[in-house]
Amino acid sequence: MLVAYQTATKNLLQNPSAPTTLYDTTSLNLWINQARGQLAGDAECIRALGIISTVIGQRPYNFSSIDTGVGATTGIGGTIHIRAITYNVGDGQQWVAPRAWPWFVQYHLNNPVPVNGVPTTWAQLGQGSSGVGAITGIGTGSMSSGNFYLDPPPNLIYTLNVDVVCYPNALTSDTTVEAIPYLFSDAVPFLAAYFALMSAQTGARYGDAERLYTHYETFRDRARKFSTPAVSRYLYEQSGDPTAINRLGMQPKAAGTG
């Protein structure tokens, strides 16, 4: 897949062959992987059901402790954020309610004598990823900063099922597994070319870059539209609301007016 991304990005940049190459392969690979990471967060197109076990009496849990099948066979690099949590009970699962952090502090952490129990509420505090892998080659470091809290503190060891949005591993060769699904992958070369043109630091290149970013948004939105079933078109937040124009009191464009 890396070679396909390189070819498409070079075509958008009209990048000539050696000896007058404007963008070297190392830089192209960096921008391609950067674009893939940004797309994964922007479109939330890499989803996984991770698993994490609670610790009795412990409230905070790091994203890095969530097992999402990270590795070369899945192409998943790590977790960006959590969408939902359940825990196993009997033969089924029980939902844990999400709350905003200020609410969680006021109504859950604001308790001098917490009592361990079955987790009923969670909230995210640490912003960032699980820090597993380094898609842009910058290392881990502060990447491993994402975490969430539970309340009440668990009274037993529970297995949490965590619906997470992930970022992909860096593509280092053409055989590296690509976690970004088709048709979202079609948007990657446009964003990679955008990064390349922005590096030129000239006014003309900036204008070209902005046009490419518009095309990236078009292909990202089209992929979301194509990936959302018509019978459940509100399944994902990025999906456009077909009734919005009526609810806002707007008039559709007349045919032939552009």
N, C-alpha and C positions, 0 to 999 in steps of 0.2 A: 504493500500500500504506500510505503514511503516514496518509491519511485514514481508512482502515479501522482502523488501530491507534488513532488518536485517538478514533474513535467507540466502539470496544470499551472503551477505558480509561475514557472519560467515563461510559459506562453502568455500569461496575463501581464507579466513584466516586460515582455518582448526582450528577454535576456539573451544576448548573443553568445555564441560559443567562444572558447578560448581562441586567440589570446586576449580578446577584448571583453571578457566576462565582467559584468557589472556587479553581480552578486555571487559570491562563492558558495559552494555546496554547504559548508559548515554553517554559514549564516542562514541560508535557506532552511536547513533542518531546524535551526533554533526557532525561526519564525513560524515554521509549520507546527512545531510542537507547542509553541506559545499559543498559536491560534486554536489548536485542538483543546488546550486547557481552558481557554476563554470560552469557547463554544460549549464545552461540557457544563460550565457553570451557567452560562447565558441561557441555553436551551434546556438544561436539566435532562439531557438525553441519555445519560448513562445511569441506570437505576439498578439497585441491588437490594436484596433482603439479607442484611447482616445479622449476626448473632453476637450477643455479649452476655456474660453471666454476672449477676450482681454479687456484691459482697455485703454480708450482714452488717447493718449499721452505717454503710457508706452511701453518701449522697452523690458526690461528683464522679463522673466517668469520662475518660478521654476518648475522642474519636479513634485514636490509634489502637484502642482495645477492641474495637468492633471488627469482627471477622467477616469481611465482605468477599472473600475469595481473591484477595489481592495476589497478583503473580503474573508470570509470563503466559500462562495458558488462558487467562481471562482478559488480559490487557488492562485490567483495572489498577490504577495507581494508588487510590485511597479515597477517603470520604471527604466531601465538601460540607454537606449539612444533612440534617435529619428531617424527614417529612412526617413520620409516624412511628409509634412504638406500641407493641403489644407484648404480653408475657404468656408463656404456656401455662395452661391450667387444665387438668384432666386430659381429654382428647381434643381440646380446642384452645382458643386464645382469648385473652381479655385485653381490651383497649386501655391505654394509659393516656389521659387527657393532656394536651399541650397547653402551655400558658406562656405569655410574654414574661420576660425576666422581672420587670418591676412588679407585676402582679404576684409572681412567685415569691419575691422577697417579702412583700407586704402580708400575704396570706398563708405562706408556708414556712419560709425561713424565720419569720418573725414569731418565734416560739422558743422560750427559754428551756422548756422541758419536752423535747421531741420524743415521741414514742415510736419505736420500730413497728412496721406493719406492712401490709401489701401495698406496693407502689400504685398510686392513683394519678399522679401528676408529674410532668417533666417540663423542664425549660432549658433552653440553650443559653450559656453564658459566653464561653470562649469562642471568639470568631476566628475562623480559619479552618484548615484542613486537618486530616489525620497525620500529615507529614510523612507518609510512607511513600518513598520514591521521590524523584525530583524531575518533573517533566521538562523544566527549562534548564536543567543542569546546574542549578544554583545551590544544590544541597538541601538538607532538611532544616535544621535550625528552628526558627520561629514558625515554620510551616506547621509544626505539630502543636497547634494551639487550640484546636476545637474541642469543646467539651459540653456536657449537659449534666443537669442535676435531677435527682428523683426525690419525691416526697410521698409518703413518709419514708424515712430510711428503711431499707428492706429488712424484714425480720427473718427471711430465709434466703437461700440462694435461688434466685429466679433466672430463667433463661429468657432474655429479652429478644424479641424479633424486631429489628430496626430497619425501617424503610428509608434508605439513604440515597442521596445523589452523589455520584462519584466523579473523579477526574481520571483520565487515562494515563497509562505508562507512556514514557517518551518512546517515539519510534526511532530506533537506532539502526535498523536495517529493513530491507524489504520483506523480511520474514517475521518481523515483530507483529504480534497480534494487535489488531486495531479494535478497540472497545467502542469507538464512536460508531453508531449504527448508520446504515444507509437509510434515508437520503440526507441525513445531517452532514455526512462526510463531504457532500458536494459544496458546502459552504466554506470548508477549510481553506482552499487555495485563495479565495477572495480576501479572507482576513490575513492570511500569511503575506499576500502581496501588499496589503495595506501596511503591515508592519515594515515591509521592505522599503516601500516608497517613503514612509515617514522617516526612515533612517537617512534619507538623502538630504534632508534639511534645506530644501529649496521650495520657493513658493509654488512653482509649477507642479512639482511632485506632490505637494500637500493637496492640491486640487484633485489630482489623479487619485490620491489615496482616499479622499473623501468619497469619490464616486465608487471606488471599489468597496468601501465600507457599506455603502447603500446597497450594492449588489449582495454583499454578505448577509445583510439583514433580510433581503428578499428571499434568498435561498434558505436561510434559517427559518423564516416564517412559513415558507412553503413546506419545508420538511415537517414542521410541527403540524401544519394543516393536514398533510398527507398521513401522518402517523396517528392522528386522532380519529377514531371511528365516527362516522356521521351520526350514529345512533346515540353516542355519548359525547357530543362535541364540546361539552364544558368540563371534560375530564381533567384537562391540564390548564393551568392559569394562563399560559401564553396563548391559548387558543382565542381567536377573536370572537366577540359576542355578536352574532348576526342580528340581534334585536336592539343593539345599542343605538343605532341611528334613529329608530322610532322613539326610544325612551328619552333621548336627548332632544327630541323635537327638531331634528335636522331633516332637510330635504335631500333625497338622492339626486345625483347629477342626471340631467336629461341626456338621452342617447345622442351621441355625436358632439357633445360639448367638451370632451376630453376630461 
